[in-house]
């Protein structure tokens, strides 16, 4: 069996490395796409993501080789930071597969934070996904792992009391300042905040909670300060421009710094030039720096009347309730274990997806061939439309019921007691029995790998079962002379993101479908697009079905294709959405259909019950189904009884209709 690529995390955090090392490795958010591109260009790295915050710098990768991949990432970190690899290794942690996944889930849940349960880290994990989707940098495994980590983080905060009484880095900074000031003078201390971003805003919020009545805020622009002033009316906020920063510091007893500056704002020389602090305040000016890279040099502590505290010094605050932290963490671990099992089951299921597709394709080829022989023996003149349709439905139903058992034994989604080893044994047995590992399949994989190697940012769509040349100009707009014959591999553009009209809940896949029928024809086109709860395209298909004689029949066949697509992908929780209210009503589990397509409808209901642990078929407006509608139009141009498939992408013609879907996420 081919060894599965390893998921790994290599990084350092506030628990393993000092701030002076973390700031050298910090990667600004706008540079994450470049870092991902550099990492994935390494010889043994397939996928990568960067999580860089004030408390951690972690790189998540899918490595073709564990040892070589780790070495390449460490060398990249060393080159970027200028820190020798030997020195880096003393502070790095390296985790593999389930340990790496569990670590990310704990990070997202706030269990690995300096401040247990702090909420900002979950927003930062979400930003990794958002950034990766916009730049196309995340691969299938890393993307799914981060999305499941977000789910774990949400569940931990909703189902436990880990957030009760939790503090953020900003609140811990305020608490530390109050601990260092004379108790009798805390409320009269002159407060200065440099930087009015998210962290700075939280500093103001917690100063209010401590009873402070006035704070001076230095920022590049006044707009952010005005926004904070408008929201927080319980404190007097005085704005000073950045050019007056040192004058403002001269009038302050406590200086909080929270900016994105990569250079020091305060050095030893600056501190020496500031006037002394009154003895009532302890005679020492406090600098509380929660920025990474740091805004205040550590050398300021050499000045007699100045003291500097950075994010590493916040441990003094958060260690106060250590026992309570441990108890809350234990409650959250049970949820993390559940989400970890779900992710591992999904990753294991990827092993069997190619076999599921090949087995169904093999069975469909036999069915189509035998059906054609049967029709020739009976004679076309001896069959009316209803009889032909009934024979085709019979053959489809027999194939589906025969395949149900084998396909069930290829499922590895954690819903039963079957182990991965048993599932893989079943997979190899089916490959041997039906000779699914044909030379053609192996050749396709080699060609696909070779094309992917030379076109690392291109996506591939394979046109299945095409026995005749196909003019793709009308389908993809590639030019009048572009023509391919079976089997053909088509390079497509980078992934396209969609906005969902009604996004499914976490762990449910939304599958939009549509049928296209023109009066006077005896065939229909169908289109299917599957998307997860974040709006990412998982797969898109378009195809043509013969022996269809009305619009409702086109919709019924589109649903059958959607169910087959979901089953082949190993999806177990699905929300099928159509713009045909008649079809949605016909799929009511308690209703017996009496239309000419009753056999297909009842067979589809049977498949839904057998293959999915949770499913629904609902109706939507046409404007919410525009992607599937365009795919169905493409399906009309396909050869009879064939389909076109795109993994994680859609053709350019379909991408143009994305705006037809109503956006709900920003």
SULSULSUL-V739208 format. One record per backbone hydrogen bond with DSSP energy under -0.5 kcal/mol. NH is the residue of the N-H (numbers start at 1). CO is the residue of the C=O. Records with the same first field share a line. If there is no record, write none. Layout:
BEGIN
NH: CO, CO
END
This chain:
BEGIN
6: 63
8: 61
9: 95
10: 59
11: 93
12: 57
14: 55
16: 13
17: 13
21: 18
22: 18
23: 19
24: 20
25: 21
26: 22
31: 28
32: 29
35: 31
36: 32
37: 33
38: 34
39: 35
40: 36
41: 37
42: 39
45: 42
46: 44, 62
47: 62
48: 137
49: 60
51: 58
52: 50
53: 51, 56
57: 12
58: 51
59: 10
60: 49, 58
61: 8
62: 47
63: 6, 61
64: 44
65: 44
69: 65
70: 66
71: 67
72: 68
73: 69
74: 70
75: 71
76: 72
77: 73
78: 74
79: 75
80: 76
81: 77
82: 78
87: 84
88: 84
89: 85
90: 86, 87
91: 88
92: 88
93: 11
95: 9
97: 7
99: 96
101: 97
102: 98
103: 99
104: 100
105: 101
106: 102
107: 103
108: 104
109: 105
110: 106, 107
111: 106
112: 106
116: 114
117: 110
118: 115
122: 119
123: 119
124: 120
125: 121
126: 122
127: 123
128: 124
129: 125
130: 126
131: 127
132: 128
133: 129
134: 130
135: 131
136: 132
137: 132
138: 132
143: 139
144: 140
145: 141
146: 142
147: 143
148: 144
149: 145
150: 146
151: 147
152: 148
153: 149
154: 150
155: 151
156: 152
157: 153
158: 154
159: 155
160: 156
162: 156
164: 161
166: 163
172: 168
173: 169
174: 170
175: 171
176: 172
177: 173
178: 174
179: 175
180: 176
181: 177
185: 182
186: 182, 183
188: 185
189: 185, 186
191: 189, 214
192: 254
193: 216
194: 256
195: 193, 218
197: 258
201: 197
202: 198
203: 199
204: 200
205: 201
206: 202
207: 203
208: 204
209: 205
210: 206
211: 208
212: 207
215: 236
216: 191
217: 238
218: 193, 216
219: 217, 240
225: 221
226: 222
227: 223
228: 224
229: 225
230: 226
231: 227
232: 228
233: 231
235: 232
236: 213
237: 235
238: 215, 236
239: 237
240: 217
242: 219
244: 241
245: 242
248: 244
249: 245
250: 246
251: 247, 248
252: 249
253: 190
254: 190
255: 286
256: 192, 254
257: 288
258: 194
265: 295
266: 295
271: 267
272: 268
273: 269
274: 270, 271
281: 278
282: 279
283: 278
284: 281
285: 305
286: 253
287: 307
288: 255, 286
289: 287, 309
290: 257, 288
297: 266
300: 297
301: 298
302: 299
303: 300
306: 303
307: 285
309: 287
313: 310
314: 311
315: 312
316: 313
317: 314
318: 314
319: 315
320: 317
321: 318
322: 319
325: 321
326: 322
327: 323
328: 324
329: 325
330: 326
331: 327
332: 328
333: 329
334: 330
335: 331
336: 332
337: 333
338: 334
339: 335
340: 336
341: 337
342: 338
343: 339
344: 340
345: 341
346: 342
347: 343
348: 344
349: 345
350: 346, 347
351: 348
352: 349
353: 349
354: 350
356: 352
357: 353
358: 354
359: 355
360: 356
361: 357
362: 358
363: 359
364: 360
365: 361
366: 362
367: 363
368: 364
369: 365
370: 366
371: 367
372: 368
373: 369
374: 370
375: 371
376: 372
377: 373
378: 374
379: 375
382: 379
383: 380
388: 384
389: 385
390: 386
391: 387
392: 388
393: 389
394: 390
395: 391
396: 392
397: 393
398: 394
399: 395
400: 396
401: 397
402: 398
403: 399
404: 400
405: 401
406: 402
407: 403
408: 404
409: 405
410: 407
411: 408
423: 419
424: 420
425: 421
426: 422
427: 423
428: 424
429: 425
430: 426
431: 427
432: 428
433: 429
434: 430
435: 432
436: 431
437: 431
438: 436
442: 438
443: 439
444: 440
445: 441
446: 442
447: 443
448: 444
449: 445
450: 446
451: 447
452: 448
453: 449
454: 450
455: 451
458: 455
459: 492
461: 490
462: 645
463: 461, 488
464: 462, 643
467: 465
470: 484
472: 470, 482
473: 482
476: 472
477: 472, 473
482: 479
483: 481
484: 470
486: 466
488: 463
490: 461
492: 459
498: 535
508: 505
509: 573
510: 531
511: 575
512: 510, 529
513: 577
514: 527
516: 525
521: 518
524: 545
525: 516
526: 543
527: 514
528: 541
529: 512
530: 539
531: 510
532: 536
535: 532
538: 530
539: 530
540: 646
541: 528
542: 644
543: 526
544: 642
545: 524
547: 522
548: 522
554: 550
555: 551
556: 552
557: 553
558: 554
559: 555
560: 556
561: 557
562: 558
563: 559
564: 560
565: 561
566: 562
567: 563
568: 564
569: 565
570: 567
571: 566
574: 614
575: 509
576: 574, 616
577: 511
578: 618
581: 579
584: 580
585: 581
586: 582
587: 583
588: 585
591: 588
593: 591
598: 595
601: 597
602: 598
603: 599
604: 600
605: 601
606: 602
607: 603
608: 604
609: 605
610: 606
611: 607
612: 608
613: 572
614: 572
616: 574
618: 576
620: 578
624: 621
625: 622
626: 623
629: 625
630: 626
631: 627
632: 628
633: 629
634: 630
635: 631
636: 632
637: 633, 634
638: 635
641: 544
642: 639
644: 542
645: 462
646: 540
647: 460
648: 538, 646
654: 651
655: 651
656: 652
657: 654
658: 655
660: 657
661: 658
663: 661
END
